Amino acid sequence: MKLAVFAYHDVGYECLRFLIEQSEEIVAVVTHEDDPDEEIWFRSVSDLARARHLPVYTPGSPNTPEFVGLIRGSAPDLILSFYYRRLLSKELLSLPRLGGVNLHGSLLPRYRGRSPVNWVLVNGETETGVTLHYMVEQADAGDIIAQRRVPIDIGDTALTLFHKVTAAGRELFEETFPLLKAGAAPRIPQDPRLATTFRGRRPEDGRVTWDEPATAIYNLVRAVTHPYPGAFTWINGHKLFIWQAAADSQRTTVHCQSSLPGTVQAVVPGSGVLVSTGDGSLLVSRAQFEGEKEMAADELAERQGIAVGAKLGE
């Protein structure tokens, strides 16, 4: 069976590696040029494919007549998509006799769209997963083939959760691929009434709103901490990144007199800086002024003269 593989990121790398290990006939690997403005912390699909002498393509759009014609010429029996970032056109998906299949990083129909790993953390979910589904013109809306659940621990960050999702995605694909080859994979229609859709996240989405509860701010911090752009606030006109924190119900027993959200309540040596929120307090343990070195938040406060009563936010 001839396969056209559209892939990027660690999920794409792992699933392509599985197909290579199985000696499958891969007639095209379609991926992306890395964005110079993005921190590239994941493995390269392009490098893996070229090391195995597979044909690699990085079109600006996979849906141009020229590129559709190129894929048509390779006569794939199945199109596979693993974290490829662009929608495939109806014309492209109509080429293979077995259609197109995508691996998505959520339990569809919930969290359709971009950045599901980040969004589930922002929203405080305790479970996510991966879904193999047939591709249609609408993003992540095709019939479901199989799913695997992934628990979210309270200490998970986007990075640790992404590693869990990557492992679950490869395992699910390995188990399901024989059915795909045989043309016997199930088709379970999605219930559109249960669908939720999210856009891609932007660096400016990391802005902390101190009126929110401490748990919500903690969820934002862990959703966008390294290697993502980070949660941030402002103090005295300077941008301050918060890389690690804890809601007061998690690790700190320091209690301070209530104050306006965003007010420094205490500087706790060896622990961090306690900041009031709309509900509870947030213990900031790692922080960084823009353009400067990241450090323990209590050390940063001491160096910069941030004392009790200082106000964070705009």
Contacts in CASP RR format, 6 or more apart in sequence:
PFRMAT RR
TARGET T0000
AUTHOR 0000-0000-0000
METHOD contacts of the structure
MODEL  1
MKLAVFAYHDVGYECLRFLIEQSEEIVAVVTHEDDPDEEIWFRSVSDLAR
ARHLPVYTPGSPNTPEFVGLIRGSAPDLILSFYYRRLLSKELLSLPRLGG
VNLHGSLLPRYRGRSPVNWVLVNGETETGVTLHYMVEQADAGDIIAQRRV
PIDIGDTALTLFHKVTAAGRELFEETFPLLKAGAAPRIPQDPRLATTFRG
RRPEDGRVTWDEPATAIYNLVRAVTHPYPGAFTWINGHKLFIWQAAADSQ
RTTVHCQSSLPGTVQAVVPGSGVLVSTGDGSLLVSRAQFEGEKEMAADEL
AERQGIAVGAKLGE
1 24 0 8 1.000
1 25 0 8 1.000
1 77 0 8 1.000
1 78 0 8 1.000
1 181 0 8 1.000
2 25 0 8 1.000
2 26 0 8 1.000
2 27 0 8 1.000
2 74 0 8 1.000
2 75 0 8 1.000
2 76 0 8 1.000
2 77 0 8 1.000
2 78 0 8 1.000
3 19 0 8 1.000
3 24 0 8 1.000
3 25 0 8 1.000
3 26 0 8 1.000
3 27 0 8 1.000
3 76 0 8 1.000
3 77 0 8 1.000
3 78 0 8 1.000
3 79 0 8 1.000
3 80 0 8 1.000
4 26 0 8 1.000
4 27 0 8 1.000
4 28 0 8 1.000
4 30 0 8 1.000
4 71 0 8 1.000
4 74 0 8 1.000
4 76 0 8 1.000
4 78 0 8 1.000
4 79 0 8 1.000
4 80 0 8 1.000
4 96 0 8 1.000
5 15 0 8 1.000
5 16 0 8 1.000
5 19 0 8 1.000
5 26 0 8 1.000
5 28 0 8 1.000
5 29 0 8 1.000
5 30 0 8 1.000
5 80 0 8 1.000
5 81 0 8 1.000
5 82 0 8 1.000
6 30 0 8 1.000
6 31 0 8 1.000
6 62 0 8 1.000
6 79 0 8 1.000
6 80 0 8 1.000
6 81 0 8 1.000
6 82 0 8 1.000
6 84 0 8 1.000
6 88 0 8 1.000
7 13 0 8 1.000
7 15 0 8 1.000
7 16 0 8 1.000
7 29 0 8 1.000
7 30 0 8 1.000
7 31 0 8 1.000
7 45 0 8 1.000
7 80 0 8 1.000
7 81 0 8 1.000
7 82 0 8 1.000
7 83 0 8 1.000
7 84 0 8 1.000
8 31 0 8 1.000
8 32 0 8 1.000
8 45 0 8 1.000
8 82 0 8 1.000
8 83 0 8 1.000
8 84 0 8 1.000
8 85 0 8 1.000
9 42 0 8 1.000
9 45 0 8 1.000
9 82 0 8 1.000
9 83 0 8 1.000
10 42 0 8 1.000
10 43 0 8 1.000
10 83 0 8 1.000
10 162 0 8 1.000
10 163 0 8 1.000
10 166 0 8 1.000
11 82 0 8 1.000
11 83 0 8 1.000
11 103 0 8 1.000
11 105 0 8 1.000
11 165 0 8 1.000
11 166 0 8 1.000
11 169 0 8 1.000
11 170 0 8 1.000
12 45 0 8 1.000
12 82 0 8 1.000
12 83 0 8 1.000
13 42 0 8 1.000
13 43 0 8 1.000
13 44 0 8 1.000
13 45 0 8 1.000
13 48 0 8 1.000
14 166 0 8 1.000
14 167 0 8 1.000
14 169 0 8 1.000
14 170 0 8 1.000
15 80 0 8 1.000
15 82 0 8 1.000
15 103 0 8 1.000
15 169 0 8 1.000
15 170 0 8 1.000
15 173 0 8 1.000
16 26 0 8 1.000
16 29 0 8 1.000
16 45 0 8 1.000
16 48 0 8 1.000
16 49 0 8 1.000
16 82 0 8 1.000
17 48 0 8 1.000
18 170 0 8 1.000
18 173 0 8 1.000
18 174 0 8 1.000
18 177 0 8 1.000
19 26 0 8 1.000
19 80 0 8 1.000
20 26 0 8 1.000
20 48 0 8 1.000
20 52 0 8 1.000
20 54 0 8 1.000
22 177 0 8 1.000
26 49 0 8 1.000
26 54 0 8 1.000
27 55 0 8 1.000
27 74 0 8 1.000
27 75 0 8 1.000
27 76 0 8 1.000
28 55 0 8 1.000
28 57 0 8 1.000
28 70 0 8 1.000
28 71 0 8 1.000
28 74 0 8 1.000
28 76 0 8 1.000
29 45 0 8 1.000
29 46 0 8 1.000
29 49 0 8 1.000
29 54 0 8 1.000
29 55 0 8 1.000
29 56 0 8 1.000
29 57 0 8 1.000
30 56 0 8 1.000
30 57 0 8 1.000
30 58 0 8 1.000
30 59 0 8 1.000
30 62 0 8 1.000
30 71 0 8 1.000
30 84 0 8 1.000
31 45 0 8 1.000
31 46 0 8 1.000
31 49 0 8 1.000
31 56 0 8 1.000
31 57 0 8 1.000
31 58 0 8 1.000
31 84 0 8 1.000
32 58 0 8 1.000
32 84 0 8 1.000
32 85 0 8 1.000
33 58 0 8 1.000
34 40 0 8 1.000
34 44 0 8 1.000
39 227 0 8 1.000
39 228 0 8 1.000
41 159 0 8 1.000
41 227 0 8 1.000
46 56 0 8 1.000
46 58 0 8 1.000
49 55 0 8 1.000
49 56 0 8 1.000
50 56 0 8 1.000
55 74 0 8 1.000
57 67 0 8 1.000
57 70 0 8 1.000
59 67 0 8 1.000
60 86 0 8 1.000
61 67 0 8 1.000
61 86 0 8 1.000
62 68 0 8 1.000
62 71 0 8 1.000
62 86 0 8 1.000
62 88 0 8 1.000
62 89 0 8 1.000
62 92 0 8 1.000
63 86 0 8 1.000
63 87 0 8 1.000
63 88 0 8 1.000
63 89 0 8 1.000
63 91 0 8 1.000
63 92 0 8 1.000
68 89 0 8 1.000
68 91 0 8 1.000
68 92 0 8 1.000
68 95 0 8 1.000
71 79 0 8 1.000
71 92 0 8 1.000
71 95 0 8 1.000
72 95 0 8 1.000
76 95 0 8 1.000
76 96 0 8 1.000
77 96 0 8 1.000
77 97 0 8 1.000
77 98 0 8 1.000
78 96 0 8 1.000
78 97 0 8 1.000
78 98 0 8 1.000
78 99 0 8 1.000
78 100 0 8 1.000
78 101 0 8 1.000
78 180 0 8 1.000
78 181 0 8 1.000
79 88 0 8 1.000
79 92 0 8 1.000
79 93 0 8 1.000
79 95 0 8 1.000
79 96 0 8 1.000
79 99 0 8 1.000
79 100 0 8 1.000
79 101 0 8 1.000
79 135 0 8 1.000
80 100 0 8 1.000
80 101 0 8 1.000
80 102 0 8 1.000
81 88 0 8 1.000
81 100 0 8 1.000
81 101 0 8 1.000
81 102 0 8 1.000
81 103 0 8 1.000
81 135 0 8 1.000
82 102 0 8 1.000
82 103 0 8 1.000
82 173 0 8 1.000
83 103 0 8 1.000
84 102 0 8 1.000
87 137 0 8 1.000
87 139 0 8 1.000
88 100 0 8 1.000
88 135 0 8 1.000
89 137 0 8 1.000
90 137 0 8 1.000
93 99 0 8 1.000
93 100 0 8 1.000
93 135 0 8 1.000
93 136 0 8 1.000
93 137 0 8 1.000
98 180 0 8 1.000
98 183 0 8 1.000
99 134 0 8 1.000
99 135 0 8 1.000
100 134 0 8 1.000
100 135 0 8 1.000
101 132 0 8 1.000
101 133 0 8 1.000
101 134 0 8 1.000
101 135 0 8 1.000
101 145 0 8 1.000
101 180 0 8 1.000
101 185 0 8 1.000
102 132 0 8 1.000
102 133 0 8 1.000
102 134 0 8 1.000
102 135 0 8 1.000
102 140 0 8 1.000
103 130 0 8 1.000
103 131 0 8 1.000
103 132 0 8 1.000
103 169 0 8 1.000
103 172 0 8 1.000
103 173 0 8 1.000
104 112 0 8 1.000
104 113 0 8 1.000
104 116 0 8 1.000
104 130 0 8 1.000
104 131 0 8 1.000
104 132 0 8 1.000
104 133 0 8 1.000
104 140 0 8 1.000
105 111 0 8 1.000
105 116 0 8 1.000
105 117 0 8 1.000
105 128 0 8 1.000
105 129 0 8 1.000
105 130 0 8 1.000
105 131 0 8 1.000
105 165 0 8 1.000
105 169 0 8 1.000
106 112 0 8 1.000
106 116 0 8 1.000
106 120 0 8 1.000
106 128 0 8 1.000
106 129 0 8 1.000
106 130 0 8 1.000
106 131 0 8 1.000
107 127 0 8 1.000
107 128 0 8 1.000
107 129 0 8 1.000
107 130 0 8 1.000
107 131 0 8 1.000
107 147 0 8 1.000
107 149 0 8 1.000
108 131 0 8 1.000
108 133 0 8 1.000
108 140 0 8 1.000
108 144 0 8 1.000
108 147 0 8 1.000
108 190 0 8 1.000
108 195 0 8 1.000
109 140 0 8 1.000
109 141 0 8 1.000
109 190 0 8 1.000
109 191 0 8 1.000
109 192 0 8 1.000
109 194 0 8 1.000
109 195 0 8 1.000
109 196 0 8 1.000
110 194 0 8 1.000
110 195 0 8 1.000
110 196 0 8 1.000
111 119 0 8 1.000
111 120 0 8 1.000
111 128 0 8 1.000
111 196 0 8 1.000
111 198 0 8 1.000
112 139 0 8 1.000
112 140 0 8 1.000
112 141 0 8 1.000
112 195 0 8 1.000
112 196 0 8 1.000
112 197 0 8 1.000
112 198 0 8 1.000
113 139 0 8 1.000
113 140 0 8 1.000
113 197 0 8 1.000
113 198 0 8 1.000
113 199 0 8 1.000
113 200 0 8 1.000
114 198 0 8 1.000
114 199 0 8 1.000
114 200 0 8 1.000
114 201 0 8 1.000
115 198 0 8 1.000
115 199 0 8 1.000
115 200 0 8 1.000
115 201 0 8 1.000
116 128 0 8 1.000
116 198 0 8 1.000
117 128 0 8 1.000
117 158 0 8 1.000
117 161 0 8 1.000
117 162 0 8 1.000
117 165 0 8 1.000
118 158 0 8 1.000
118 201 0 8 1.000
118 223 0 8 1.000
118 224 0 8 1.000
118 228 0 8 1.000
119 198 0 8 1.000
119 201 0 8 1.000
119 223 0 8 1.000
120 128 0 8 1.000
120 152 0 8 1.000
120 161 0 8 1.000
121 152 0 8 1.000
121 156 0 8 1.000
121 157 0 8 1.000
121 158 0 8 1.000
121 161 0 8 1.000
121 219 0 8 1.000
121 222 0 8 1.000
121 223 0 8 1.000
122 219 0 8 1.000
122 220 0 8 1.000
122 223 0 8 1.000
123 219 0 8 1.000
124 152 0 8 1.000
124 215 0 8 1.000
124 219 0 8 1.000
125 152 0 8 1.000
126 151 0 8 1.000
126 152 0 8 1.000
127 149 0 8 1.000
127 150 0 8 1.000
127 151 0 8 1.000
127 152 0 8 1.000
128 149 0 8 1.000
128 150 0 8 1.000
128 152 0 8 1.000
128 161 0 8 1.000
128 165 0 8 1.000
129 147 0 8 1.000
129 148 0 8 1.000
129 149 0 8 1.000
129 150 0 8 1.000
129 165 0 8 1.000
129 168 0 8 1.000
130 147 0 8 1.000
130 148 0 8 1.000
130 150 0 8 1.000
130 165 0 8 1.000
130 168 0 8 1.000
130 169 0 8 1.000
130 172 0 8 1.000
131 140 0 8 1.000
131 144 0 8 1.000
131 146 0 8 1.000
131 147 0 8 1.000
132 144 0 8 1.000
132 145 0 8 1.000
132 146 0 8 1.000
132 147 0 8 1.000
132 172 0 8 1.000
132 173 0 8 1.000
132 176 0 8 1.000
132 185 0 8 1.000
133 140 0 8 1.000
133 142 0 8 1.000
133 143 0 8 1.000
133 144 0 8 1.000
133 145 0 8 1.000
133 190 0 8 1.000
134 142 0 8 1.000
134 143 0 8 1.000
134 145 0 8 1.000
134 187 0 8 1.000
135 142 0 8 1.000
136 142 0 8 1.000
139 197 0 8 1.000
140 197 0 8 1.000
141 190 0 8 1.000
141 192 0 8 1.000
141 195 0 8 1.000
142 189 0 8 1.000
142 190 0 8 1.000
143 187 0 8 1.000
143 188 0 8 1.000
143 189 0 8 1.000
143 190 0 8 1.000
144 186 0 8 1.000
144 187 0 8 1.000
144 188 0 8 1.000
144 189 0 8 1.000
144 190 0 8 1.000
145 176 0 8 1.000
145 179 0 8 1.000
145 180 0 8 1.000
145 185 0 8 1.000
145 186 0 8 1.000
145 187 0 8 1.000
145 188 0 8 1.000
146 172 0 8 1.000
146 175 0 8 1.000
146 176 0 8 1.000
146 185 0 8 1.000
146 186 0 8 1.000
147 172 0 8 1.000
148 168 0 8 1.000
148 169 0 8 1.000
148 171 0 8 1.000
148 172 0 8 1.000
150 161 0 8 1.000
150 164 0 8 1.000
150 165 0 8 1.000
150 168 0 8 1.000
152 161 0 8 1.000
153 160 0 8 1.000
154 250 0 8 1.000
155 222 0 8 1.000
156 164 0 8 1.000
156 222 0 8 1.000
157 222 0 8 1.000
157 223 0 8 1.000
157 225 0 8 1.000
157 226 0 8 1.000
158 222 0 8 1.000
158 223 0 8 1.000
158 224 0 8 1.000
158 225 0 8 1.000
158 228 0 8 1.000
159 225 0 8 1.000
159 226 0 8 1.000
159 227 0 8 1.000
176 185 0 8 1.000
179 185 0 8 1.000
179 186 0 8 1.000
201 224 0 8 1.000
203 229 0 8 1.000
203 230 0 8 1.000
205 224 0 8 1.000
206 220 0 8 1.000
206 224 0 8 1.000
206 229 0 8 1.000
206 230 0 8 1.000
206 231 0 8 1.000
206 232 0 8 1.000
207 231 0 8 1.000
207 232 0 8 1.000
207 233 0 8 1.000
208 217 0 8 1.000
208 220 0 8 1.000
208 221 0 8 1.000
208 231 0 8 1.000
208 232 0 8 1.000
208 233 0 8 1.000
208 242 0 8 1.000
208 312 0 8 1.000
208 313 0 8 1.000
209 217 0 8 1.000
210 217 0 8 1.000
210 233 0 8 1.000
210 261 0 8 1.000
210 262 0 8 1.000
210 275 0 8 1.000
210 276 0 8 1.000
210 277 0 8 1.000
210 278 0 8 1.000
210 312 0 8 1.000
210 313 0 8 1.000
211 261 0 8 1.000
211 277 0 8 1.000
211 278 0 8 1.000
212 277 0 8 1.000
212 278 0 8 1.000
212 279 0 8 1.000
213 247 0 8 1.000
213 277 0 8 1.000
213 278 0 8 1.000
213 279 0 8 1.000
213 280 0 8 1.000
214 247 0 8 1.000
214 248 0 8 1.000
214 249 0 8 1.000
214 277 0 8 1.000
214 278 0 8 1.000
214 279 0 8 1.000
214 280 0 8 1.000
214 281 0 8 1.000
214 282 0 8 1.000
215 247 0 8 1.000
215 249 0 8 1.000
215 279 0 8 1.000
217 231 0 8 1.000
217 245 0 8 1.000
217 247 0 8 1.000
217 277 0 8 1.000
217 282 0 8 1.000
218 245 0 8 1.000
218 246 0 8 1.000
218 247 0 8 1.000
218 250 0 8 1.000
218 282 0 8 1.000
220 231 0 8 1.000
221 230 0 8 1.000
221 231 0 8 1.000
221 242 0 8 1.000
221 243 0 8 1.000
221 244 0 8 1.000
221 245 0 8 1.000
222 245 0 8 1.000
224 230 0 8 1.000
224 231 0 8 1.000
225 231 0 8 1.000
225 243 0 8 1.000
225 244 0 8 1.000
226 243 0 8 1.000
230 241 0 8 1.000
230 242 0 8 1.000
230 243 0 8 1.000
231 241 0 8 1.000
231 242 0 8 1.000
231 243 0 8 1.000
232 239 0 8 1.000
232 240 0 8 1.000
232 241 0 8 1.000
232 242 0 8 1.000
232 290 0 8 1.000
233 239 0 8 1.000
233 240 0 8 1.000
233 242 0 8 1.000
233 262 0 8 1.000
233 312 0 8 1.000
233 313 0 8 1.000
234 240 0 8 1.000
234 312 0 8 1.000
234 313 0 8 1.000
234 314 0 8 1.000
235 306 0 8 1.000
235 310 0 8 1.000
235 311 0 8 1.000
235 312 0 8 1.000
235 313 0 8 1.000
238 289 0 8 1.000
238 290 0 8 1.000
239 289 0 8 1.000
239 290 0 8 1.000
240 287 0 8 1.000
240 288 0 8 1.000
240 289 0 8 1.000
240 290 0 8 1.000
240 312 0 8 1.000
241 287 0 8 1.000
241 288 0 8 1.000
241 289 0 8 1.000
241 290 0 8 1.000
241 294 0 8 1.000
242 284 0 8 1.000
242 286 0 8 1.000
242 287 0 8 1.000
242 297 0 8 1.000
243 286 0 8 1.000
243 287 0 8 1.000
243 288 0 8 1.000
243 294 0 8 1.000
244 284 0 8 1.000
244 285 0 8 1.000
244 286 0 8 1.000
245 282 0 8 1.000
245 283 0 8 1.000
245 284 0 8 1.000
245 285 0 8 1.000
245 286 0 8 1.000
246 252 0 8 1.000
246 282 0 8 1.000
246 283 0 8 1.000
246 285 0 8 1.000
247 280 0 8 1.000
247 281 0 8 1.000
247 282 0 8 1.000
247 283 0 8 1.000
248 254 0 8 1.000
248 274 0 8 1.000
248 280 0 8 1.000
248 281 0 8 1.000
248 282 0 8 1.000
248 283 0 8 1.000
249 280 0 8 1.000
251 283 0 8 1.000
252 268 0 8 1.000
252 271 0 8 1.000
252 274 0 8 1.000
252 281 0 8 1.000
252 283 0 8 1.000
254 265 0 8 1.000
254 266 0 8 1.000
254 268 0 8 1.000
254 271 0 8 1.000
254 274 0 8 1.000
254 281 0 8 1.000
254 283 0 8 1.000
256 265 0 8 1.000
256 266 0 8 1.000
256 274 0 8 1.000
256 276 0 8 1.000
256 281 0 8 1.000
257 265 0 8 1.000
258 276 0 8 1.000
259 265 0 8 1.000
259 276 0 8 1.000
259 309 0 8 1.000
260 276 0 8 1.000
260 311 0 8 1.000
261 276 0 8 1.000
261 277 0 8 1.000
261 278 0 8 1.000
262 275 0 8 1.000
262 276 0 8 1.000
262 277 0 8 1.000
262 311 0 8 1.000
262 312 0 8 1.000
262 313 0 8 1.000
263 275 0 8 1.000
263 276 0 8 1.000
263 309 0 8 1.000
263 310 0 8 1.000
263 311 0 8 1.000
263 312 0 8 1.000
264 273 0 8 1.000
264 274 0 8 1.000
264 275 0 8 1.000
264 301 0 8 1.000
264 306 0 8 1.000
264 307 0 8 1.000
264 308 0 8 1.000
264 309 0 8 1.000
264 310 0 8 1.000
264 311 0 8 1.000
264 312 0 8 1.000
265 274 0 8 1.000
265 275 0 8 1.000
265 276 0 8 1.000
265 281 0 8 1.000
265 308 0 8 1.000
265 309 0 8 1.000
266 273 0 8 1.000
266 274 0 8 1.000
266 308 0 8 1.000
267 273 0 8 1.000
267 274 0 8 1.000
267 298 0 8 1.000
267 301 0 8 1.000
267 302 0 8 1.000
267 306 0 8 1.000
267 307 0 8 1.000
267 308 0 8 1.000
268 274 0 8 1.000
268 283 0 8 1.000
268 298 0 8 1.000
269 298 0 8 1.000
270 296 0 8 1.000
270 298 0 8 1.000
271 283 0 8 1.000
271 285 0 8 1.000
271 298 0 8 1.000
272 283 0 8 1.000
272 284 0 8 1.000
272 285 0 8 1.000
272 296 0 8 1.000
272 297 0 8 1.000
272 298 0 8 1.000
272 301 0 8 1.000
273 283 0 8 1.000
273 284 0 8 1.000
273 287 0 8 1.000
273 297 0 8 1.000
273 298 0 8 1.000
273 300 0 8 1.000
273 301 0 8 1.000
273 306 0 8 1.000
274 281 0 8 1.000
274 282 0 8 1.000
274 283 0 8 1.000
274 284 0 8 1.000
275 281 0 8 1.000
275 282 0 8 1.000
275 283 0 8 1.000
275 284 0 8 1.000
275 312 0 8 1.000
284 297 0 8 1.000
285 296 0 8 1.000
285 297 0 8 1.000
286 294 0 8 1.000
286 295 0 8 1.000
286 296 0 8 1.000
286 297 0 8 1.000
287 294 0 8 1.000
287 295 0 8 1.000
287 297 0 8 1.000
287 300 0 8 1.000
288 294 0 8 1.000
288 295 0 8 1.000
288 300 0 8 1.000
289 300 0 8 1.000
289 304 0 8 1.000
295 303 0 8 1.000
300 306 0 8 1.000
301 307 0 8 1.000
END
